[in-house]
Amino acid sequence: MHVPKVLEIKEVFEESETVKTFIFDWDMNSEYMIPQPGQFMMLWNFEDEKPMSISSIDPVNGQLGISIKKVGEFTSNVHKLGKGDKLGLRGPYGNGFNLKGSKILAVGGGIGMAPIASLVDYALIRGVKVDVVSASLTLDELLFVNRMKKAGVSVFTCTDDGTCGFQGFATDRVEAILMDHDYDMIVTCGPELMMNGILEMAKKHEIPAQFSIERWMKCAMGICGQCCVDDTGWRVCVEGPVFWSHEVNLIKEFGEYRRDSSGTRNYYK
Ligand SMILES: Cc1cc2nc3c(=O)[nH]c(=O)nc-3n(C[C@H](O)[C@H](O)[C@H](O)COP(=O)(O)OP(=O)(O)OC[C@H]3O[C@@H](n4cnc5c(N)ncnc54)[C@H](O)[C@@H]3O)c2cc1C
């Protein structure tokens, strides 16, 4: 599993101006190759390799999807590729989401909707009821709203500029929803300050919560130590990327800073 498989891109979907989903055939015959929602792959374009969550898992047709937001050199180069072009994939890596209870609230901010989308599919198949909050800067960047609605999920949207009808952050939306809905669990992925706000709300409402966090990754298999967090030393690529609230509480840097490729701390505020 640590050797990249060079695979043809089977399909490309434009989700928004900045996000594309790439579909690959993936051999799911052996148990450890079947991706779980919340796990990620290392994507190799024969020059560089970057971590990417799995946004769709289709064990019946043996396919997985990766949704990529164009932010820099690597992601811009991948966006230029189309059906029939090749990329390398290794994984799946990390600790995915764990379903608990029969009704969950799934909150995705921006491209953080990628692992949330595959979790929603997974939960629905298992008879778990899911409400989704999809948040972004503006309406055109809201991800997977139609896909979620088609699957029968209630979707609450919010954008910073109010173009979707609700102006505010995901945390504002979640706070309002928690006033009159009960959930057995919250799962979330997105900007860390957003997740930090959700951590506080989950505590206040005593709802178990899981957080998919990002740190700079190199090897993705727990050897290099690049993605270790202060002070626990947990490797986000192995012990994460999904952590429970009680674990996040022990991660001193959560919501404060994250390290770049050189190990330098970058503070959020
Ligand atoms: C577990 C995990 C899952 C992710 N899932 C997705 C996803 O589903 N879709 C998606 O679009 N993006 C995802 N990312 C982020 C993605 O890896 C970065 O956007 C990408 O590496 C940017 O590369 P770039 O050269 O285009 O941009 P750059 O300009 O090089 O980087 C832009 C920003 O991306 C992040 N980044 C860059 N390289 C890495 C790296 N090796 N490891 C971690 N973060 C990095 C940093 O925050 C950096 O500031 C995920 C990251 C992690 C850690």
The ligand as an ORCA input file, in Angstrom:
! r2SCAN-3c Opt
* xyz 0 1
  C      -5.164     14.793      5.652
  C      -5.304     15.868      4.598
  C      -6.353     15.783      3.704
  C      -6.501     16.764      2.706
  N      -7.557     16.649      1.847
  C      -7.693     17.540      0.851
  C      -8.758     17.404     -0.095
  O      -9.590     16.500     -0.026
  N      -8.825     18.312     -1.090
  C      -7.930     19.354     -1.212
  O      -8.053     20.130     -2.157
  N      -6.935     19.508     -0.316
  C      -6.780     18.645      0.694
  N      -5.749     18.774      1.595
  C      -4.843     19.911      1.448
  C      -3.888     19.676      0.269
  O      -2.951     18.672      0.610
  C      -3.192     20.998     -0.081
  O      -4.160     21.921     -0.522
  C      -2.211     20.809     -1.199
  O      -1.145     20.060     -0.736
  C      -1.738     22.171     -1.729
  O      -0.634     22.007     -2.570
  P      -0.277     23.141     -3.652
  O       1.095     22.901     -4.196
  O      -1.354     23.262     -4.667
  O      -0.317     24.487     -2.826
  P       0.809     25.142     -1.897
  O       0.843     26.583     -2.274
  O       2.074     24.354     -1.918
  O       0.171     24.978     -0.454
  C      -1.023     25.639     -0.064
  C      -1.372     25.159      1.327
  O      -1.696     23.767      1.266
  C      -1.219     23.086      2.420
  N      -0.229     22.068      2.022
  C       0.679     22.133      1.032
  N       1.412     21.002      0.986
  C       0.954     20.211      1.982
  C       1.319     18.925      2.459
  N       2.304     18.202      1.926
  N       0.619     18.425      3.513
  C      -0.390     19.112      4.084
  N      -0.773     20.339      3.668
  C      -0.102     20.876      2.628
  C      -0.613     24.143      3.322
  O      -1.604     24.622      4.184
  C      -0.225     25.230      2.359
  O      -0.164     26.479      2.958
  C      -5.566     17.839      2.616
  C      -4.511     17.910      3.525
  C      -4.376     16.949      4.515
  C      -3.238     17.031      5.488
*
